[in-house]
Amino acid sequence: MLNERLDLYYDKLKEFPAKYDRESKSGTPVPTWDGGGSDTNYPIHWNHLLGHILYPIRLKYLQNIKLGILHRNDEGDYL
């Protein structure tokens, strides 16, 4: 699923590769030594890659994963 989405953006990614790690179309954490700000030409929103892929999987397997860390918090004796 992720590879197919990246394939759709292949040409745009070649034209506008990420300059910084964690770069996204919705904003870039530009280091202060490079002027700061959030201007970017990177073509992909973070949510389009990870959010739209992981969230449906999480919903599909919610009954299997909901007893993780949050379950311990629900018991009230985790401290």
C-alpha positions as CSV (number, residue, x, y, z in Angstrom):
1,M,0.0,0.0,0.0
2,L,2.8,2.5,0.9
3,N,4.9,1.6,-2.1
4,E,1.9,2.1,-4.4
5,R,1.3,5.6,-3.0
6,L,5.0,6.5,-3.3
7,D,5.0,5.2,-6.9
8,L,2.2,7.7,-7.7
9,Y,4.5,10.5,-6.5
10,Y,7.7,9.2,-8.0
11,D,8.1,12.0,-10.7
12,K,7.2,14.8,-8.2
13,L,9.6,13.3,-5.6
14,K,12.4,13.4,-8.1
15,E,11.6,17.0,-8.9
16,F,11.2,18.1,-5.3
17,P,13.1,15.7,-3.0
18,A,13.0,16.3,0.8
19,K,15.7,18.7,2.0
20,Y,15.1,17.9,5.7
21,D,13.9,14.8,7.5
22,R,10.3,14.8,8.5
23,E,9.5,17.1,5.6
24,S,5.8,17.2,4.5
25,K,3.7,19.2,2.1
26,S,1.9,20.6,5.1
27,G,5.1,22.1,6.6
28,T,8.7,21.5,7.2
29,P,10.6,21.7,10.5
30,V,13.5,23.7,8.9
31,P,16.5,24.0,11.2
32,T,17.2,27.4,12.6
33,W,20.7,27.4,11.0
34,D,19.0,27.4,7.6
35,G,16.6,30.2,8.4
36,G,13.7,28.4,10.0
37,G,10.2,28.6,8.6
38,S,8.1,26.0,6.9
39,D,8.2,26.7,3.1
40,T,8.5,23.4,1.1
41,N,7.9,22.0,-2.3
42,Y,7.8,18.5,-1.0
43,P,4.7,16.9,-2.8
44,I,3.3,14.6,-0.1
45,H,1.4,15.3,3.1
46,W,2.4,13.1,6.0
47,N,-1.2,12.1,6.6
48,H,-1.6,10.8,3.1
49,L,1.2,8.3,3.6
50,L,1.0,7.2,7.2
51,G,-2.3,8.4,8.5
52,H,-4.4,7.1,5.7
53,I,-2.7,3.7,5.8
54,L,-2.2,3.1,9.5
55,Y,-5.5,4.4,10.8
56,P,-7.7,1.9,8.8
57,I,-5.4,-0.9,9.9
58,R,-5.7,0.2,13.5
59,L,-9.5,0.3,13.2
60,K,-9.6,-3.2,11.6
61,Y,-7.6,-4.7,14.5
62,L,-8.8,-2.5,17.3
63,Q,-10.1,-5.4,19.3
64,N,-6.6,-7.0,19.2
65,I,-4.6,-3.9,20.2
66,K,-6.8,-1.9,22.6
67,L,-5.5,-3.9,25.5
68,G,-2.1,-2.3,25.2
69,I,-0.7,0.6,27.2
70,L,-4.1,2.4,27.5
71,H,-5.6,-0.7,29.2
72,R,-3.1,-0.4,32.0
73,N,-4.0,3.3,32.4
74,D,-7.7,2.4,32.7
75,E,-7.0,0.2,35.8
76,G,-5.8,3.3,37.7
77,D,-2.9,1.6,39.4
78,Y,-0.2,2.1,36.9
79,L,1.8,4.6,39.1
